[in-house]
Amino acid sequence: MKNFLFALVLMFSANLLAAQTNVSAAPIFENVDQTAAFPGGDAAFQDFVLKNQRPLDLQRSAVSSDVVVMKFVVETDGRLTTFRKVSAPNTMMEEETVVLLKKMRWTPAQKDGQLVRSVVELPVKLNLK
């Protein structure tokens, strides 16, 4: 009976963990017919960043750049996952960029008429004092 309860708890925990991560095992495409995009284009993307960025306690003169370049996966439902820094002036700016990207929903990429997971590399310009 104890073994049965232990197995049941273990299975429940594994399902709960899988549901929380919610990252697909489907292949990730780099070459697609239609690339993933932020709804409204570049101007809408930058507007979203300006409206949703938390204040950074950094002086513009204290960092070499106000741009963080990130690589991430756009899932078939438009969520962004699997964030990797390509370049960032510092950790604070990198972390704020990930927070912003996690709030976004994108239009996913398409290949052969199907929605697919895809990789995007994107520079994000943050607002510094």
FENSULNOR-V987082 format. One record per residue. N is the residue number from 1. OMEGA is omega in whole degrees, -180 to 180 (* if undefined). Layout:
n/omega
N/OMEGA
N/OMEGA
This chain:
n/omega
1/178
2/179
3/179
4/179
5/179
6/179
7/179
8/178
9/180
10/179
11/179
12/-180
13/180
14/178
15/179
16/179
17/179
18/180
19/-179
20/-180
21/171
22/176
23/-175
24/174
25/179
26/-179
27/177
28/-176
29/172
30/178
31/-177
32/178
33/178
34/-176
35/174
36/-177
37/173
38/-180
39/-180
40/176
41/-175
42/-179
43/179
44/177
45/-179
46/176
47/177
48/-180
49/-178
50/-178
51/-173
52/-179
53/173
54/179
55/177
56/-179
57/-180
58/172
59/179
60/-179
61/-177
62/-180
63/-177
64/-177
65/175
66/-177
67/173
68/178
69/-178
70/172
71/-178
72/179
73/171
74/-179
75/-178
76/177
77/177
78/177
79/176
80/-179
81/172
82/-176
83/176
84/178
85/171
86/173
87/178
88/179
89/178
90/-176
91/-179
92/-180
93/177
94/-179
95/179
96/179
97/178
98/178
99/179
100/-178
101/180
102/180
103/-172
104/169
105/-179
106/170
107/-175
108/177
109/176
110/174
111/-179
112/177
113/-180
114/173
115/-179
116/172
117/-179
118/179
119/176
120/171
121/-169
122/171
123/179
124/-180
125/180
126/179
127/178
128/180
129/*
